[in-house]
């Protein structure tokens, strides 16, 4: 069957219309058009990953940032939770794990830009949305243009600026963006007031962003001076029911930017004054594509790698020009002097979240472990880095055949094009749904017709047409472009589809893993090997492990001896990465007949009513590796020397805890009774 597209009609490109942009001391500029972002005068697609510095150990920031960069992240976004820094009014804490300046400097050392999300209200599943308790008790309206609130917001912004002064892009630093507030859907005047205050306090960055979603036609925002950013999650654990969700629209190709599902636990459902966000003024940008999803007490989804990858690839095909994940790296909440810092029903929220764990099932876990979607997403990130200048100006064009939400038989496909060349995107994946196989699909872009392909199993991919490869026109490739190094172009073999390349002069290469054509070299990488392909300091590496670069040295996340290969310009050259390690600790778990002590945070074990608690004693032989704790229950808490060290809402997977939390301490696990009172996928 032939699959074609609606007619391509170029939309007008608006420039210099948003009062945004900035220049660094070297004369490089970052600017914003209505379709894409530019850097140094060229379109580019950045990849942004959320990592909360205050939810991670400062001593490990450097390593984790190196892993993020190796995974293709180019911008780190991070919240400043007000309650973390001023839990007690007038007592500020920007030291240790709260040192935002040290974190930004570490990002720069790693080669990463930064977007700081300065609130004042943040959410992020933080207590009071990040507001300190003392602020919540003030006798005036918050998150509004109330003068008393704005005065405190100014004081908060000014205090942040003291920490980050001199680190902005204009200073030669790496802060390129500032997000104002979060999920404020209907108050453009307040957002404008916050930006004015931020600028007066000294915040000067090329980009200012605000979240653009709500449940109707986009948030009310100032029409100039900010860029709305959007999101899309594969699940919605904040929903207040315990039923399976309808198939997510994020697995379909359409021009929708606004995800009306985000924040439905907090924001109004509709706006009744006819407001419509003028999307055509702004590039499609995301800040909260789900890098995973959190586990709430009443909804506990299990994330598969394709749940995340398929959303990201679909949004790329829909025109996304800023790939932004929330979360990309998990973390652990702190416990304050006066309270815990997690969001819960006790603070007026509809949902309960763990006291400590903010793992988010992210590509990099709460404790820095690599998950499979870290590897899959990097396939897109390498492409965005090397070919973003080509893709960014291209517009999304709808398919002529548009499947409906419950259609499991039709091909889901989209295209980005400039009218002559472009990329065809196919997503054959829907979370928790089996899609029918499709045979002999012929994609007709209007300028190029692809040979028939079978689309089977759980797969998402894209293919180029009329792609310029150093002066050579690649008419089509039945393969997914990855990256380039010098005159070598790397493609991934799409599972189930034999790689084929046809050039404009009619020359065809079929099932060739490596070949030369005129002045270029093509390397086709098997999809399994591509998962471990990395581009570090402009050099392509392939291995059997997760490589990253730190202090100029190529390292492996996994311990042991690894056979690795780097592209030397003509072939892959073998080398060895030897990551020395000690033997993983041995784990001992002993059932307890008696309660060793009254749990300090018993209320977390009793959410939803009284539950029986069972206890286990846990010991490890060293601080090396992880203790994998297989248990069945509602909630588990790990106490080390009487203090809560980790917690977990059971969702069907073993609980992995660093042995360093346990070693040398007297440790017990409290497990509350499992009941049938939450949504589950196990």
N, C-alpha and C positions, 0 to 999 in steps of 0.2 A: 504494500500500500504506500502511496505517496503522501508525504506530509509537507505542507507549505505554510506560508506565513502571510499575515496581513501586509498591505503595501507599506513600505518604509517611507515616512515623511519626516524629514529633518526638522527638529524644533529649533527656534531661534536661540542662539547662545548669548546669554547676558553676561557682561563683564563689568567690574567696578561698580556694581549696583548694591552691594551689601555692606559697605563701609567696614570691610574686614581686610586682613592681610598685613604683612609685616616683613621687615628686612633685617638680616643679621649683619654684623660688622664686616663680613666678607662680601656683602652686596647680594647675597642670595635672597630671593624673595619667596614667601609662601602666600598664595592668593587663592581666591575662591571664585569660580564662575557658577553659572546656573546648572552646569552639568557635571563638573569635576573640579578637583583641587589641582593647583599647580605648584611646583617647586623648581626654582631656577628657571622659570619660564616654560617648563614642560609638565604635561599632565602626569599625575602619579596616583597610585592606589596604595594607601598605607594600610597596615594591618595592626590593629590595636587590641591589646589584651589587658583585661582588668586583673590587677594584683594589689591587694591591700597591705601596704607596708606594715601597718599597725597590727595586723593579724598574723604576722610572721616574725620569726626571730631575726634580728638585725644581723647576727653573725652569719646567717645563711642567705641573706639577700643576694650577694654577689653570685653565688652558685646558681640560685634559682633564676636570676635575670639572664645569666649565660644560657641556661636551658631554654628560656623563653625566646631569646634571640635566635638560637639554633632552630627553634620551631617556626621561625619566619615572622615573629613579632617585630614590628618596627617602632611602635608607640606603646608605652605602658600608661594605662589610665588607672587612677587611684583615688579613692575617696579620702577626704579628711573628715572623720567623724568627730563632731564637736565634743561629744561626751567623753571621748578618749583623751582629749587634750585639756578640757576644763570641766572635769566632773564636779568639782567644787568651785563655785563662782569666785573668780579672781585668782585661782591657783592653776597655773598653766603647766602642762607637761609636754615638752617636745624633745624629750631625751630618750635614749635607749631605742626600743622598738617604735617609739612615737616620733623619731627624728626625721621629719619630712625632708629636711635639707640634705642629710646624709643619704637618704634614699634616692633623691633626684641626682645627686652627684654620682652615686653608684650606677644609676641608669646611664648617665653620660659616659662614664668609664667603659660601660659595656657596649656603647654605641646605640643607645635607645633614646628616642624622644619621649616626652611626658605630656600628658593631659591631666591637670589636677582638677578634681571635682570638689569644689570648695563649699557646696551647700548654699546657705546654712543647713537646710534640711536635706538629708541624703537618702534615707531609707537604707538600702543595703542590708536588710534584715537586722539592723542594729536597733537597740533599745530607743524608743521614741523617735525612730528615724534618724538617730544621731543627736537629737537635742538632749542636752543635760536635763536632769530632773528639775534642777532649780529654775531653768528657763520655762519648763512646762507649768510651773506654779505661778508665773507672772500674771498679773491681773489685766492682761491686754491680749488682743488677737495676734497670733503668730502667723508667719508666712503671709504677711500682708503689708501694706504701706502704712501701717500704724507707726507713728513717729518713734514711739518708745521701742518697738521691735526693730525698726531700721537702725536706731542708735546702737543697739546691741549687735546687730548684724554687721554694722560698720566696725565695731570694736573687734569682732571675731575676724573679719577680713583683714583688718590692719595687723592683727597679731599673726595671722598666717603669713602676711607679706614680710614681716620682720624675719621670718625663717627662710623665705625663698627669694629674697631680694638679690638681684644680680645673676639669677639663674635662668632668666627669660631669653628667648630667641634673639631679641634685640641686643642683649648683652653678650651674645656668643654662647649662651646657655642652651639647654635642651627642652625648656618648657615652651611648647608651641601652641598649647590650647588650654582654655579654662572653661569648665562646665559650671554654669550657674544653676543653683537649686536642682530639683529633680522631680519629675512627675507632677509638675504644677500645670494643670490642664487649662485653666480658665482665667489667667490673670497676667496678661501681657504687660500691664502697667507695673506690676510688681517685679517682673523679670527685668524690665527696663530700668527700674530703680536700683535693683541689685547690680546690674552692669555698671551703672553710673557710679555707685559706691565703690565697686571693685576697681574701676579705672582711677578714681580719685585716691584710692589707697595705694596705687602703684602697679596694679596688675595690668600689664600691657603685652598682649600676645597676638599672633596673627589670627588665631581662631578663638571664637567664643561660641559655645554650644549650649543648647537647652534640649531636654527631651521633648519629642514632638508628638508622642502618642496620647490618645484618649479614646473614649468609646464612640466618638462620633466622627468628626471630620478633621481631626488633628488638633493639637493643643493650640490655644491662643497664645501667640508669641509676638514679640516685636518684629515687624516685617524686615527691618534692617538691623545690622549689628550683631546678629547671631545666626547660627546654622542649626536647624532642628535635626536631631539624630534619633534613630528609631531602633527597634529591636524585633526579636522573634524567637520564641522558645518552642521546643518540641513537645513540651508538656506544660501544665499550669497547676503546680502543686498548691497554689494559693486558693484555688477554687474551693468553695465551701461544701462540696458534696463528695461522695465516695464512689462515684460511678466512672466507668471508662469514658474518656472524652471522645467527642466527635473527631473524625480525621482532621488533622491540622492543615489549614490552608497554606502553611509555609512550605509544603512539599509540592506546591503547584506553581507554575510560572504565570505571574500576573504583575501588574504595575502597582499593586498595593504596597505602600510603605508603612502605614499605620497599623500596628498590631493592637486591636481593641481589647485583647485578652490581658495584656500586661497591666498590672496594678488594679484589676477589677475588685480587689479586696479593699482598695483605698479610695479610688476616684469615682466621680459621678458617672452615671451610665450615659447620659445624653446632654447635649447643649441645645437650647431651643431658640437661639437668636440668629440662626442662619449662617454662623461662622463657617468658613471653609479655608483651611490652610492652603496657601498658594504654592503647591509643591513645585511648580515649574520655575520658581525663583531659586531653588536650592539643589545642589547635588544630592543624590540618594546616599545617605550616610547612616551607618549603624553604630551604636555603642553598646547594645545589649542583645546581640544574637547570642543565644544560649550556648556557651562553651560546654555546658552541662545543665544540670538543674538541681535545686536543693531538695532535700527530703523534709517535708513538714510532718507534724505528728499525725495528721489525718489523711495525707496523700504521700505515698512512698514509691515513686516510679523507679524503675531500673533502666539506666541509660545504656544503649548500645552505641558503639562508635558511629555507625551509619546514621543514627538519629541526628547526630550533630553535623556530620559531613554533608549529608544530603540537604539540610537546610542552608548551609553556607554556600554550597555550589548553586543551589536554586536561586538564592538571593543575588549571587554574582551574575547569574544569567538574567535577572530582573533589573539589573542596572546598578547594583550596589557599588559605590566607588570609595567607600571607607569601610573596611571589614573590621567591625568592632565586636569583641566577645566579652560577655559577662557570664560567669567568671572564666578566665583562662587559667588561673592558678588559685587553688583553694587556700584556706587559712584556718586559723583558730581564734575564736573570740577571746578577749581578755575578760577578767573579772575585776570590777572596780572596787574602790574602797567602800562604796555605799550600796552597790547592787551588781548583779550580773549585767552584761552588755548585750544580751540576745533579745531579739524581738519575741514577744509572747502575748498570750491573751491577758496576762496580768497587767500589761501596760496599755491595754485597750485595742490591741490588734486582733484580727479574726483568727490568726493562726499561731501555733506554737512551733518554735524552732529550737534545736539543741542549745544548751547553755554555752558549750564550747565549740563544737564542730561546725565549721563553715566550709566543708569539703566541696560541695556543689557538684560532685562527680565530674570535676573539671579535667581538662587535658593533663594538667599537672595537679596532683592531689593535694589535699590538706598538708601532707608531709613531703611533697615534692616528688612522689612517684609518677612515672610516665604511664599514661594510659594510651590505648590504641588510637583514639581520635586525635591525640597530639600528632601522631604520625600521618594520619589521613589528611588533616587540615594543612599540614605543611606542603602537600602537593599543590594546593591552591596558593599558598603564600609565596612559594618560590616563583610561581607563574606571575603573581601580582607584582613581585619585585622586579622581575626582568622584562615583563611585557605589559606592565600597567600603563605605560605611556601610549601603547597601541589601543588597549581595551578601554581606558577611561573615557575618551571622547565618543565611543560607540554607544548607540542608544538601544534600548530594549524594544524588540518588536514581538507582538503577540502572535501565537500560533493561530492558524485558521480553525483548527479543531481544539476546542477548549473543554477539557474534562471537568465535570462537576465534582463536588467534594466526595461523593460516595462512589465515584466511577473508578473501578479497579481494572478495567479492561483496556482503556485508551492510553495511547502514548502521551507522556507528559514531556513537552519539549518547548524550547524557547530559543531566542537568538538575540545577539547583540551585533550591530553592524553600523557601518558608515555609508551604506548603500552599495559598496563594491566588495569590501572584504568584511570578515567578522568571525564569529564563533557560534557554533550550534551547541546548545546545552540540552542534555537529556537526564531526567531524574526518574528512575524506575524503583522508587523506594517510598514507602509510607509507613510511619511508625505503627507497630502493632497491627499491620494489615498486609496481607499477601496480595501482590499484584500479578495479573496474568502475563505470561510470556508473550512477546510480540515478535513476529518473524517477518523478515523481508521488508523492513521499514526503509523507505527511500526518502531522505531529507532533501527538499528542494528549497534553496535559499532565495531563489529568484535570479541569482547570478551563477550559482554552482549547484549541480545535482550530485549528491553523494551516492556511492554504490549502496545496494541494499545491505542492511545489517540486522542481526537478531539481537533483541534486547531482552535478556533473561536474568532471572535471579535478582538479588538485591544489589543494584548498581546505580551509580551516578557518575556522569562524565561529560566532557565537552570536547569538540573537535574544531579545528580551524578551517577556514576557506579563504583563498586568495591572500594568504599570509605572506608578507614580505620577509624573507630570510636573507638579509645582507644583499639585496638586489635581485634575489631569486624569488619568483612568485610560486608559492606552494598552493596549487589549485585546491587541493583538499588533503587531509590526512585522516585516516581511520586510526587515530592515536591521539592521546591527550598531551599537549605541550606542557613541559615542566619548567625549563630554564635554559640558559645558555652560558657558555664560557668561551670567550674569544669567538672563533668561527664554528664552534660546535654547538648544535642544538639538541637538547635532550627531550625525548618524548616518552610517555608511558604507554605500554601496551594495555589496551582496555580489555579486561577479562571477558572472554567469549567472543572477541572480535579480532580477526587477523589483521595485523598492522599493514597499512597500505598508504603509500605516498604518491601523489600525482602532481607533477609540476606543469606550469603553463605551456611548456613546449611539447607536452604529451608524454614525457618520460614517466614511467611508472615503476615504483619499487614495491614489491609485495613480499611480506614476511622477511624482510631484511633487518637484522638486529643492528647492523652497523654498515654505513655506506657513505661514500662521498659523492657530491653532485656539484659540478663547477667548483666554486671557491668555498663551499661549506661542507661540514661533516655532520651527519645525523647519527645519533645513538638512541636506540630504543631499549628502554629499561623495563624488565618484567615488573608487574604490579606489586609482587611481593617484595622485590628488592627496592622498589621505589619508596616503600614505606620507611626505609632506613636511609634514604638519600638525603643529603644535606648540602647546602651551599654556604660555606663558611669563608669569610674574607675572599670572596670572588672565586673560590675554588670548589669544585663539585666533588663530593665524597660519597661512596657507597660502602656499606658495611653490614654486619649482622647485629649491630647494637645502635643505641642512640648517642650519636656523637655531638659534642659541643666544643666551643673554643673558649678558653679562659687563659688570660695572661699570655696570649700568643701561642698556646699549646693546645693541640687537639686531644680531647679527653673523651672518655666513655661514661655514660651514666651507669651502665652495668659494670660490676666488678669482673675481674678476670682478664684473660688474654684474648684479644680480638683481632681477626684478620680483616684489614680495611684496605680500601682502594681509593686513590685520588686521581682525578683526570689531569694528565700532564700536558694536554694540548693535542695529543695524538692517540693516547691509549690510557687505560686505567693502570696505575702503578701501585703495586702492593706495598703496604707497610703494616706495622704491628702497633696496636695500642694496648699497652699492658697496664691495666688499672689494678694496682695492688690492693689486697683486701685481707681481712681476717675472716675466719670461719664464722658463719652466721650463728647467732646465739641459739642455745637450746632452750625450749620453752617448757615449763612445767605448770600445769593447772591442777589445783586440788579443790575438790568440793568441800564446802564448809557446812557443818551442821548447825552452827550458831552464828548469829550476827556479830561480827567483830566490833562494830560500833554503830551508832546511829548515823546514817548517811547525812552529810552536811546539806545536800540539796535534794532531800527526799521528795520535794514537790514535783521534781522532774520525773521521778519514777512513778508518780501517782496521777499523771495527767489523765483525765477522763474518769477518774474514780479510784477507789481503793484497789490495789493490786498486791499480790503476794510477791515478796522479794526473795530471791535465792542469791547466795554468795559463793564466790570462788576466790581462792588465793592464787596469785600468779607470781612466778619467778622466772628470770632469764639468767643465762650463764654469763652474758656480757652485754655491752651496749651496741653490738653490731647487728644491723638488719632490722627486720620487723617481726613482731609477734602476731601471728594470724590466729585470731580467736573465733572459732566457729561456735555460735550459740543460737538459741532460739528464744526470743522474748520480745517485749515491747521496747524497752529502753535499757541500755547498759551504761554504767558509769564505772570508770577506773579511778580509784583513789590511791595515791602514792603518798605514803607517810601522812595519811589523813586528809590530804588536800585533793580536790577534784583535778585530775590531770587530763582526762579525755572522756568523751561520751559519744553515744551512737543511738540513733533510732534504727531498729532492725528493719531492713528492707530486702532480706533474702540473700545477702552476700556476707562472707566472713569479714569480720572487723579487723583491720590491720593497724597496728599501733607500733610506733618506733620503740625498739628495745631500750633506747636511751631514756624514755619516760619511766621505765620500770627498774632498770638495773641499779642495784645498790640501795633500793628502797623497799619498805614493807608495803606491798601492793595487794589490793583486793578489788574484785569486780562485783558490783551489785547489778542484778538483772531482774527487771520487773516482769510480771506475768503478761504473756501475750493474750490479747483478746481480739475479737473480730470487730474492731471499731475504727478501721482505716482502710483506704484504698490500697490495694497491693497488686503486684505483678509477679508473685512467686507462689 
